[in-house]
């Protein structure tokens, strides 16, 4: 399948957005101090990780 330049750029942008989301959530999970917020991140992090793989 051949992609046009703008399609390849859009796909790269989408992939990087997913990587950045996973990276940020992992960082936040390590540094969050509020127990409620930590619970929310822990509940969503595995789901986000499965979606991006």
C-alpha positions, 0 to 999 in steps of 0.5 A, a space after each residue: 500500500 502506497 501512502 501519499 506524503 500527507 497520509 504518511 505524515 498524518 499516520 506518523 502524527 497519530 502514532 506519536 500521539 499514542 506514544 506520548 499518551 502512554 509515556 505521559 500516563 506512565 510518568 504521571 503514575 510514578 509521580 502522582 500524590 493524590 490517591 484518587 487521581 492515582 487510582 484513575 490513572 491506574 484504571 485507565 493505563 492498562 486500557 490505553 496501553 492495550 489500545 496502542 499496541 
